[in-house]
Amino acid sequence: MSIRISLAGATGWAGSALAHAIAQANDMTLVSAVSRTHAGHILGDVLDEPLLDCPVYATAQEALAHPCDVFFEFTKPDVAKSNVLAALQQGADVVIGTSGLTDADYAEIARVAEHRQLGVLAVGNFALTVVLLQKFSEIAARYIPQWEIIDYAHDGKKDAPSGTARELAYRLSNIRPSEPTIPLEQTLGVVETRGARLTGSQIHSIRLPGYTISAEIIFGMPDQKLTIRHVSGSSAQPYVDGALLAIRKVNTFVGLRRGLDNVLDL
């Protein structure tokens, strides 16, 4: 049976690549799409893909009038939570690819998902190299108490830190908080230069032209350090394969899970 999907952010950089991939998948059907700039059109006409014959709407609420099994959220942080909650109320499982949601946002989403007996899979980054960065970092944090995260992105990315960095910090918080030698409150000078403290990790967000999306974590011990870094290329292909996997797996559990590795055999 084909998985019916509603895709919010279907004409964006990553969303359009995912829409093309869904069109080629024999077990998925795109039934509606969300794009404020292309509302009122047929998605296939916008993306030059005749297999995508679904309508495009300005809002998720309109798109959800078409029954779907999975709602894929790939828009902006300011509307992502309301889109996700609307989808859950309509009885759809949800995959979240939008960055910028807070831990409080996720706590609310988790409560609704549990109440509705639906699955929500939130993934800060769908690339396999990011999944491995997260797993390797969790291992390292068990043995090395000091680390800092550096989050790189292009100058047009408004949210900071990125979803990748947020997810990494959240996962490390389940192991332990980092333990800086000098507590932040004892910093001499401008404390903000030490980065932001988020769920037990120091994070530094860099936003400059020339970057796509990258993440780095540096672990330090006396006379030695460990650096683990993911670097994105210019295409959205690394995220597509993981997104398709998330769509196929999100109905296998109830509640909220954060990280693609939660549905992988790692």
C-alpha positions as CSV (number, residue, x, y, z in Angstrom):
1,M,0.0,0.0,0.0
2,S,1.4,3.4,-1.0
3,I,2.3,5.9,1.8
4,R,0.3,9.1,1.3
5,I,2.5,12.1,2.1
6,S,1.9,15.8,2.6
7,L,5.1,17.8,2.1
8,A,5.5,21.3,3.6
9,G,8.3,23.2,2.1
10,A,8.0,21.2,-1.2
11,T,9.6,23.9,-3.4
12,G,12.6,24.7,-1.2
13,W,16.2,23.5,-1.7
14,A,15.8,20.2,0.2
15,G,12.1,19.9,-0.2
16,S,12.1,20.0,-4.0
17,A,14.8,17.3,-4.0
18,L,12.7,15.1,-1.7
19,A,9.6,15.7,-3.9
20,H,11.4,14.4,-6.9
21,A,12.6,11.4,-5.0
22,I,9.0,10.6,-3.8
23,A,7.8,10.8,-7.4
24,Q,10.2,8.0,-8.3
25,A,9.4,5.8,-5.2
26,N,7.0,3.0,-5.9
27,D,5.7,2.9,-2.3
28,M,4.9,6.6,-1.8
29,T,2.4,9.1,-3.2
30,L,2.5,12.9,-2.7
31,V,-1.1,14.0,-2.1
32,S,-0.5,17.6,-1.2
33,A,2.2,20.2,-0.8
34,V,2.8,23.5,1.0
35,S,4.6,26.5,-0.5
36,R,3.4,30.0,0.0
37,T,5.1,31.3,-3.1
38,H,3.6,28.7,-5.4
39,A,0.1,28.2,-3.8
40,G,-2.6,27.5,-6.4
41,H,-0.4,25.6,-8.7
42,I,0.3,21.9,-9.4
43,L,3.6,20.8,-7.9
44,G,4.7,19.0,-11.0
45,D,4.3,22.2,-13.0
46,V,6.5,24.1,-10.5
47,L,9.2,21.4,-10.3
48,D,9.0,20.2,-13.9
49,E,8.1,16.7,-12.8
50,P,4.9,15.3,-14.5
51,L,4.6,12.5,-11.9
52,L,3.8,15.1,-9.2
53,D,0.2,16.0,-9.8
54,C,-0.7,17.1,-6.3
55,P,-2.0,20.7,-5.6
56,V,0.2,23.3,-3.7
57,Y,-1.4,25.2,-0.8
58,A,-0.3,28.3,1.1
59,T,-0.7,26.6,4.5
60,A,-0.4,23.2,6.1
61,Q,-4.0,23.4,7.4
62,E,-5.2,23.6,3.8
63,A,-3.0,20.8,2.6
64,L,-4.1,18.6,5.4
65,A,-7.6,18.6,4.0
66,H,-6.2,15.8,1.8
67,P,-5.9,12.7,4.1
68,C,-2.3,11.6,4.5
69,D,-0.4,9.0,6.4
70,V,2.8,11.1,6.9
71,F,3.2,14.9,7.1
72,F,6.7,16.0,6.3
73,E,7.7,19.3,7.9
74,F,10.4,21.1,5.9
75,T,9.5,24.8,6.3
76,K,10.6,27.5,8.8
77,P,10.9,27.5,12.6
78,D,8.2,30.1,13.0
79,V,5.5,27.9,11.6
80,A,6.9,24.4,12.1
81,K,5.4,23.7,15.5
82,S,1.9,24.7,14.5
83,N,2.2,22.7,11.3
84,V,3.3,19.6,13.2
85,L,0.5,20.0,15.8
86,A,-2.1,20.4,13.1
87,A,-0.9,17.2,11.3
88,L,-1.1,15.2,14.6
89,Q,-4.6,16.5,15.1
90,Q,-5.5,15.2,11.7
91,G,-4.1,11.7,12.5
92,A,-0.9,11.8,10.5
93,D,2.5,10.6,11.7
94,V,5.1,13.4,11.3
95,V,8.7,13.7,10.1
96,I,10.4,17.0,11.2
97,G,13.3,18.2,9.0
98,T,13.0,21.9,10.0
99,S,15.6,23.2,12.4
100,G,15.2,25.8,15.1
101,L,12.6,24.1,17.3
102,T,13.4,24.2,21.0
103,D,13.4,21.5,23.6
104,A,10.1,23.0,25.0
105,D,8.6,22.8,21.5
106,Y,9.6,19.1,21.3
107,A,8.2,18.4,24.8
108,E,4.8,19.8,23.7
109,I,4.9,17.8,20.4
110,A,5.8,14.7,22.3
111,R,2.7,15.1,24.6
112,V,0.4,15.5,21.7
113,A,1.9,12.5,19.8
114,E,1.6,10.3,22.8
115,H,-2.0,11.4,23.3
116,R,-2.9,10.8,19.7
117,Q,-0.9,7.5,19.6
118,L,1.2,8.7,16.6
119,G,4.8,8.8,15.8
120,V,7.0,11.9,15.3
121,L,10.6,11.6,14.1
122,A,12.6,14.8,14.4
123,V,15.9,14.8,12.5
124,G,18.3,17.7,12.7
125,N,20.2,16.4,9.7
126,F,19.3,13.4,7.5
127,A,22.8,12.7,6.2
128,L,24.4,9.4,7.3
129,T,27.7,11.2,8.1
130,V,25.8,13.3,10.7
131,V,24.2,10.1,12.2
132,L,27.7,8.7,12.6
133,L,29.0,12.0,14.1
134,Q,26.3,11.8,16.7
135,K,27.0,8.2,17.6
136,F,30.8,8.7,17.8
137,S,30.3,11.8,19.9
138,E,28.1,9.9,22.4
139,I,30.8,7.3,22.7
140,A,33.5,10.0,23.2
141,A,31.5,11.9,25.8
142,R,31.5,8.8,28.1
143,Y,35.2,9.1,28.4
144,I,36.1,12.8,27.8
145,P,34.3,15.4,30.0
146,Q,35.2,18.5,28.0
147,W,33.9,19.4,24.5
148,E,32.6,22.3,22.4
149,I,30.4,22.3,19.3
150,I,30.9,24.5,16.3
151,D,28.0,25.0,13.9
152,Y,28.7,26.4,10.4
153,A,26.1,27.6,7.9
154,H,25.7,30.1,5.1
155,D,25.0,33.8,5.9
156,G,21.3,33.5,5.0
157,K,20.5,30.9,7.7
158,K,18.4,32.8,10.3
159,D,18.1,30.1,13.1
160,A,21.0,29.5,15.4
161,P,22.2,27.1,16.5
162,S,21.3,24.7,13.7
163,G,19.1,21.7,14.2
164,T,22.1,19.5,13.8
165,A,23.9,21.3,16.7
166,R,20.8,21.3,18.8
167,E,20.2,17.6,18.3
168,L,23.8,16.8,19.1
169,A,23.8,18.9,22.3
170,Y,20.5,17.2,23.4
171,R,21.9,13.7,22.8
172,L,25.1,14.5,24.7
173,S,23.0,15.8,27.6
174,N,21.6,12.3,28.1
175,I,25.2,11.2,28.8
176,R,26.5,14.1,30.9
177,P,27.0,17.9,30.7
178,S,30.4,19.1,29.5
179,E,32.7,20.2,32.4
180,P,34.6,23.4,31.5
181,T,37.7,24.0,33.7
182,I,36.6,27.6,34.3
183,P,32.9,28.0,34.9
184,L,31.3,30.5,32.5
185,E,30.3,32.8,35.4
186,Q,34.0,33.1,36.2
187,T,34.9,34.3,32.7
188,L,37.0,37.5,32.7
189,G,35.9,39.8,29.8
190,V,32.9,39.2,27.5
191,V,31.2,35.9,28.5
192,E,29.3,35.7,25.2
193,T,32.5,35.0,23.4
194,R,32.5,31.6,25.1
195,G,29.4,30.7,23.0
196,A,25.9,29.7,24.2
197,R,25.3,27.1,26.8
198,L,22.6,24.7,25.5
199,T,21.5,21.5,27.3
200,G,25.0,21.1,28.8
201,S,27.2,22.0,25.8
202,Q,29.0,25.1,24.6
203,I,27.9,25.9,21.0
204,H,29.4,28.5,18.6
205,S,27.3,29.3,15.5
206,I,29.2,30.7,12.5
207,R,27.1,32.3,9.6
208,L,29.3,33.3,6.6
209,P,29.1,33.2,2.8
210,G,30.9,30.2,1.4
211,Y,29.5,27.6,3.9
212,T,26.6,25.3,3.3
213,I,26.0,23.3,6.5
214,S,28.7,21.8,8.6
215,A,29.0,20.6,12.2
216,E,32.1,20.0,14.3
217,I,32.7,18.8,17.9
218,I,36.0,19.1,19.6
219,F,36.8,17.0,22.6
220,G,39.8,18.0,24.8
221,M,42.0,16.2,27.3
222,P,45.5,17.1,28.6
223,D,47.9,17.0,25.7
224,Q,45.4,15.5,23.3
225,K,42.2,16.3,21.4
226,L,39.6,14.6,19.2
227,T,37.8,16.4,16.4
228,I,34.8,14.9,14.6
229,R,33.4,17.0,11.7
230,H,30.7,16.6,9.1
231,V,30.9,18.8,6.0
232,S,28.0,19.2,3.5
233,G,28.4,19.5,-0.2
234,S,26.3,21.7,-2.4
235,S,23.5,19.2,-3.3
236,A,20.6,18.0,-1.2
237,Q,21.1,14.4,-2.1
238,P,22.7,13.3,1.2
239,Y,19.5,14.3,3.0
240,V,17.1,12.7,0.5
241,D,18.0,9.1,1.3
242,G,17.6,9.6,5.0
243,A,14.3,11.5,4.5
244,L,12.8,8.6,2.6
245,L,13.9,6.2,5.3
246,A,12.3,8.4,7.9
247,I,9.0,8.4,6.0
248,R,9.0,4.6,5.8
249,K,9.9,4.2,9.5
250,V,7.9,6.9,11.4
251,N,4.8,4.7,11.8
252,T,6.8,2.0,13.6
253,F,6.6,3.7,17.0
254,V,4.5,6.0,19.2
255,G,5.6,9.3,20.6
256,L,8.6,11.5,19.7
257,R,12.1,10.3,18.7
258,R,14.9,12.6,17.9
259,G,17.6,11.4,15.5
260,L,17.6,9.2,12.4
261,D,19.6,6.6,14.2
262,N,16.5,5.8,16.3
263,V,15.1,3.9,13.3
264,L,18.5,2.5,12.1
265,D,20.2,-0.7,13.3
266,L,23.3,1.0,14.7
